[in-house]
């Protein structure tokens, strides 16, 4: 059973309204639930019905709060993805198990492969 909890609406609002945005300045951010500067984020490209989409996760390594989002891929946005080097089945397995995904992504942060680099 996962130990992760969703951010509540107020916490999510605080997390998503800060400036600069994560895309403008990728870094760990302050967690609105526990106050630790440990909120990490990861984005990847996918498609839905032939349309490009952007899927994102943000999580606190301290209090185990998280959020996920899906939206259109902004025109002109490009970025690196450390999961691109994984075999497709391994990416799918990780993306279907929140605990393993966050463990993998935390390892990527600790190794310096994350945060991602974005350009518009």
C-alpha positions, -999 to +999 in steps of 0.1 A: +000+000+000+014+034-010+023+060+016+016+089-007-012+114-002-026+140-025-021+176-018-054+192-008-069+220-029-053+249-009-018+232-009-021+226-047-030+262-053+000+273-033+023+249-052+011+260-086+009+297-082+045+305-072+068+325-095+089+318-112+072+286-124+090+253-124+094+255-162+111+289-159+134+279-130+135+241-124+145+235-088+132+220-056+104+242-042+089+247-008+062+222+002+029+239+011+021+210+034+052+206+055+074+236+046+105+217+036+122+228+004+120+194-012+092+194-038+105+179-069+089+177-103+091+156-134+074+160-168+071+137-198+055+138-232+027+114-243-002+115-266-039+111-263-060+104-293-031+115-315-027+148-297+006+156-278+001+160-241+023+168-211+021+147-180+036+159-148+043+148-112+053+169-082+061+153-048+075+161-014+103+138-003+096+148+033+059+145+039+050+122+009+024+145-006+021+145-044+001+157-074-002+147-110-014+166-139-022+162-176-026+189-202-017+199-237+019+201-247+027+238-251+039+247-286+076+250-288+084+234-254+113+210-255+130+193-227+152+163-218+138+132-202+161+108-183+135+080-188+140+082-226+170+058-223+149+031-205+133+003-225+096+010-232+084-018-209+105-004-180+091+031-185+056+017-185+062-004-154+076+026-135+048+050-146+022+025-134+036+022-098+038+055-079+062+042-052+087+028-078+084+059-100+091+083-072+120+061-060+135+061-095+129+099-100+144+107-066+175+087-076+177+107-108+175+140-088+203+127-065+224+118-095+219+152-112+198+139-142+169+159-128+156+186-127+150+186-164+161+214-187+134+233-206+134+256-236+107+274-255 
